[in-house]
Amino acid sequence: IAAIYGLEKSSGTVALVMELVEGPTLADRIAQGPMPVEDALPIATQIAEALEAAHEQGIVHRDLKPANVKVRPDGMVKVLDFGLAKALEPVAGGSPDGTASPTITSPAMMTGMGVILGTAAYMSPEQAKGRQADKRSDVWAFGAVLYEMLTGKRAFDGEDVADTLAAVIRAEVDSSRLPASTSAALHHLMARCLDRNVTRRLREWSRRPIIVLS
């Protein structure tokens, strides 16, 4: 995780001083085309390590996506932009009432009460419905990022934000796009990460399942 070195205040403006991470974002790398499994798994493992470390400290990212991951020239991966992160809280039961209906203003959602948080293509279904996110939402986003690394295509996409959110809530992932070298175990891991039922989604979040697949 990219380090924060300080908090500065100047003329009423508050700024965080963050580590400068050299190298392209994962989005830049994916733009060049699908990644071979042997190249994608070491990056995925380090993303999992970062999420695991955050979750162990009681923090959920809520906006994991390729643009928020940098790959340094030496291969070190850094997860950035915890701007939407918050402390984990017990998952509240029931559905939000009408006063908490989500209002969408852009693909990168604004923070606020009753407003969807995150980036549409990587949101979990519960986030897309304006419900509370927990670490399982990060697991969903990880599955979406891993799929995109291997296929060069987003797991859930649409012509606009509304179409994308509809795909997140209802569409099935096209597993036929995955490379032929994708093992059955990796298929299973991705399916567990992208299970819409949060009670069945991968819960014991650890980098170990990814390491053994490599």
C-alpha positions in Angstrom: 0.0 0.0 0.0 1.4 3.4 -0.9 2.7 5.2 2.2 1.3 8.4 3.6 4.1 10.6 4.9 2.3 13.6 6.3 -0.7 15.8 6.6 -0.2 19.4 5.5 -2.5 22.5 5.9 -2.1 25.7 3.9 -4.6 28.6 3.4 -7.5 26.4 4.5 -6.5 23.5 2.2 -5.7 20.1 3.7 -3.5 17.7 1.8 -2.0 14.3 2.3 1.7 13.8 1.3 1.9 10.4 -0.3 4.7 8.3 -1.6 5.6 8.9 -5.2 5.2 5.6 -7.0 7.0 5.3 -10.3 5.8 3.1 -13.1 2.5 2.6 -15.1 -0.9 1.8 -13.6 -2.3 -1.6 -14.1 -4.9 0.1 -16.3 -2.0 1.2 -18.6 -0.7 -2.3 -18.7 -4.1 -3.9 -19.5 -4.6 -1.3 -22.3 -1.8 -3.1 -24.1 -3.8 -6.3 -24.2 -4.6 -9.4 -22.0 -1.8 -10.5 -19.7 -0.4 -14.0 -19.7 -1.5 -16.0 -16.6 2.1 -16.2 -15.4 2.5 -12.4 -15.5 -0.9 -11.7 -14.0 -0.7 -13.9 -10.9 2.3 -12.3 -9.3 0.5 -8.9 -9.6 -2.7 -10.4 -8.3 -0.9 -11.9 -5.3 0.5 -8.5 -4.3 -2.9 -6.8 -4.7 -4.3 -9.5 -2.4 -1.5 -8.9 0.1 -2.4 -5.2 0.1 -6.1 -5.9 0.6 -5.4 -8.4 3.3 -3.2 -5.9 5.2 -5.9 -3.3 5.0 -8.6 -5.7 6.1 -6.5 -6.8 9.0 -6.4 -3.2 10.1 -10.2 -2.9 9.8 -10.2 -0.9 6.6 -12.1 -1.7 3.4 -10.9 0.0 0.2 -14.3 0.3 -1.7 -12.7 1.5 -5.0 -10.2 -1.1 -6.1 -9.7 -0.9 -9.9 -6.7 -1.1 -12.3 -6.2 2.7 -12.3 -5.6 2.5 -8.5 -2.9 0.0 -8.8 0.7 0.8 -9.9 3.4 -1.6 -11.0 6.9 -0.3 -10.4 9.7 -1.1 -12.8 11.1 -3.7 -10.3 7.8 -5.5 -10.2 6.6 -4.2 -6.9 2.9 -3.5 -6.8 1.4 -0.6 -4.9 -2.3 -0.2 -4.2 -3.3 3.5 -4.2 -6.2 5.8 -3.5 -8.0 4.7 -0.4 -10.0 7.9 -0.7 -13.3 6.0 -0.3 -12.0 3.7 2.4 -13.7 3.5 5.7 -13.5 1.4 8.9 -15.3 -1.9 8.7 -18.6 -2.0 10.5 -21.0 -4.8 11.2 -23.2 -5.5 8.1 -26.6 -4.0 8.8 -29.6 -6.2 8.1 -32.4 -5.3 5.8 -32.7 -3.0 2.8 -32.1 0.7 2.8 -35.3 2.8 3.0 -36.4 5.2 0.3 -34.6 8.2 1.9 -31.3 6.5 1.3 -31.8 5.8 -2.4 -28.5 6.2 -4.3 -27.9 9.2 -6.5 -25.3 8.8 -9.2 -23.5 11.8 -10.6 -20.5 10.2 -12.4 -18.6 6.9 -13.0 -16.5 7.9 -10.0 -19.2 8.3 -7.4 -19.2 11.1 -4.9 -19.2 10.4 -1.2 -22.3 11.0 0.8 -25.2 9.6 2.7 -27.3 7.4 0.4 -24.9 7.8 -2.5 -23.3 4.9 -4.3 -19.5 4.8 -3.6 -16.9 3.5 -6.0 -16.4 3.1 -9.7 -19.3 1.4 -11.5 -17.5 -1.4 -13.4 -15.8 -2.7 -10.2 -18.6 -2.2 -7.7 -20.0 -5.2 -5.9 -23.8 -5.8 -6.4 -24.4 -4.6 -2.8 -22.6 -1.3 -3.5 -24.5 -0.9 -6.8 -27.7 -1.1 -4.8 -26.5 1.5 -2.4 -26.1 -1.0 0.5 -23.2 -1.1 3.0 -19.9 -2.4 1.7 -17.5 -4.6 3.7 -14.4 -6.5 2.9 -16.3 -8.9 0.7 -17.0 -5.9 -1.6 -13.2 -5.6 -2.1 -13.0 -9.3 -2.8 -15.6 -8.8 -5.6 -13.6 -5.9 -7.0 -10.4 -8.1 -6.9 -12.2 -10.8 -8.9 -13.2 -8.2 -11.5 -9.7 -6.8 -11.7 -8.2 -10.3 -12.1 -10.6 -11.1 -14.9 -9.7 -7.9 -16.7 -6.0 -8.6 -16.4 -6.5 -12.0 -18.0 -8.9 -11.0 -20.8 -8.2 -7.4 -21.5 -12.0 -6.8 -21.1 -14.0 -5.6 -18.1 -16.0 -8.2 -16.4 -19.0 -5.9 -16.3 -19.4 -3.1 -18.8 -22.1 -1.0 -20.5 -22.6 2.1 -22.7 -23.1 4.3 -19.7 -23.1 4.1 -15.9 -26.7 2.8 -15.7 -26.0 0.0 -18.1 -22.8 -0.9 -16.2 -24.5 -1.0 -12.9 -27.3 -3.2 -14.4 -24.6 -5.6 -15.7 -23.0 -5.7 -12.2 -26.4 -6.6 -10.7 -27.6 -9.1 -13.3 -25.1 -10.1 -16.1 -23.1 -13.3 -16.1 -19.3 -13.1 -16.5 -18.2 -14.4 -19.9 -15.7 -17.1 -18.8 -15.1 -18.1 -22.4 -12.9 -15.0 -22.7 -10.3 -16.4 -20.2 -7.2 -17.8 -21.8 -7.0 -21.6 -22.3 -4.2 -21.8 -19.8 -6.5 -20.7 -17.0 -6.6 -23.5 -14.5 -9.8 -25.0 -13.1 -8.6 -23.7 -9.7 -8.3 -20.2 -11.0 -11.7 -20.4 -12.6 -13.1 -21.5 -9.2 -11.3 -18.7 -7.4 -12.7 -16.1 -9.7 -16.2 -17.5 -9.4 -16.0 -17.4 -5.6 -14.9 -13.8 -5.8 -17.7 -12.8 -8.2 -20.5 -14.6 -6.4 -23.4 -12.1 -6.1 -24.5 -13.9 -2.9 -22.3 -12.3 -0.2 -22.8 -15.3 2.1 -21.2 -17.6 -0.5 -18.5 -15.1 -1.7 -14.9 -15.8 -0.7 -14.7 -14.9 2.9 -11.3 -16.2 4.2 -9.4 -13.5 2.3 -5.8 -14.4 2.0 -3.2 -14.3 -0.7 -2.5 -18.0 -0.2 -5.2 -19.3 -2.6 -3.6 -17.1 -5.4 -0.1 -18.2 -4.6 -0.9 -21.9 -5.0 -2.5 -21.3 -8.4 0.8 -20.0 -9.8 
